[in-house]
């Protein structure tokens, strides 16, 4: 497969957005966010990791972006997927694997990705160095544009995380973060989902929730009589 060279639908006449993700061409892949694996994550607080994954699921539902999930051996020690993903993104499609460590080794998973017709893959998972790394590099070699959401992913150590980041860059996979993809797919406040999107910023940056609260309170005070 060759990378698409057509103009992105989200590019403005000014040229803005030419280097950003196009929501209409993006599919989100959430890989192996399993309860057992969470217990091994040491490079990010698990509460932050889960909150970031929840934000991505909410964003996908709000912007109608396809989501594909999968898990390696969910009946074994790695444990089941965190349930919040499918609760918050009920349109997500789960693809079971047959023991493959690398999701891209599973024909059904690859077929599901191809069936979306989209060429931009936004990946997150546990472990970053395995569950995200392997399919990200394989997908990139196949011609997809691939982003790895590093703070919606986790690894057993800071060293593993740093090495993964270097290998992503060497392999042409673009590292990103949850607040970055939220803004990148959001693009403008002049849209009907603006209020709902603002709430998502409070998930990826909890202090922003305080900004919203103080703004709302100030507006209420300004409108109060006398």
Secondary structure, 3 states (H helix, E strand, C coil): CCCCCCCCCCCCCCCCCCCCCCHHHEEEEEECCEHHHHCCCCCCCHHHHHHHHHHHHHHHHHHCCCEEEECCCCCCCCCCECCHHHHHCCCCEECCCCCCCCHHHCHHHHHHHHHCCCCEEEEEEECHHHHHHHHHHHHHHHCCEEEEEHHHCECCCHHHHHHHHHHHHHCCCEEECHHHHHHHHHCCCCCCCHHHHHHHHHHHCHHHHHHHHHHHHHHHHHHCCC
